[in-house]
Amino acid sequence: MSFPMEEVEIKHSGSKELELFCQQQNEGCKINDEESEGSYSQQSCGDTMPKQESNEAEVTELLEKGFVEYGCSHYRRRCRIKAPCCGEIFDCRHCHNESKNNINVDQKLRHDLPRHQVSQVICSLCGTEQETSKRQYHCDGCGICRIGGRENFFHCYKCGCCYSILPKNSHPCVEGAMHHDCPICFEFLFESRYDVTVLPCGHTIHTDCLKEMRNHFQYACPLCSKSVCDMSKVWEKFDKEIAATPMSELYQNKMVSILCNDCGKKSEVRFHVLARKCPNCKSYNTRQTRG
């Protein structure tokens, strides 16, 4: 499953292509790129990127344009908000409240910004004003705003993060699962801008890092060594290989102690040079501990 980790932002770009994309009209968000061959089509206001014919490197450059270069002392982001109470533009609600509750302001005019009523945001790069359209909500447990609709997510206080509502009653909880580094690239997951996957064991990892592991035929969690997917078909092939490769008479009755990485059970099994099978869960994801 994937989770949006970044605070609320809008479409942005310092380049001509994405600046055109940000010029939204009241009747829709249709844009025309004269330099392309029709690679952009009509987009809804909630779309994050137009249809792409450019390569991945160009798209990444557009997304990272101006990253952490804009914002205020409270938030580093590439959008500003239009206050629904006074119609003025500020970097964030804290900037508004500090300005409007200043000692130099008439006491009768002092007020706080009703943050849940904010409906207009302005791109800091191209200045385009647009409606919020990503179904933002504030999670008190995470302490930040997320996108996707509050009804589609729940906050797990043990794991310390918001997850999709689908595995609410079945996901494995690991204390502070999201508050550590990715075991592959070592980026702090809670603040990561990239998709995160929860493994069957409950540990978390970047989705792209998990794909890279599989490309290198690594199917065990880097933290606890449990299988990250259904390996039953692979274990069946191991059964056939072991059956076709009998051990020499010297080792046929040799017993060794093993620990199963998948179920955690300890047992004694016959030694085989290829692998040792757990009698409890039938997994070959085991390690020899003695013998």
Disulfide bonds with the S-S distance in Angstrom:
none
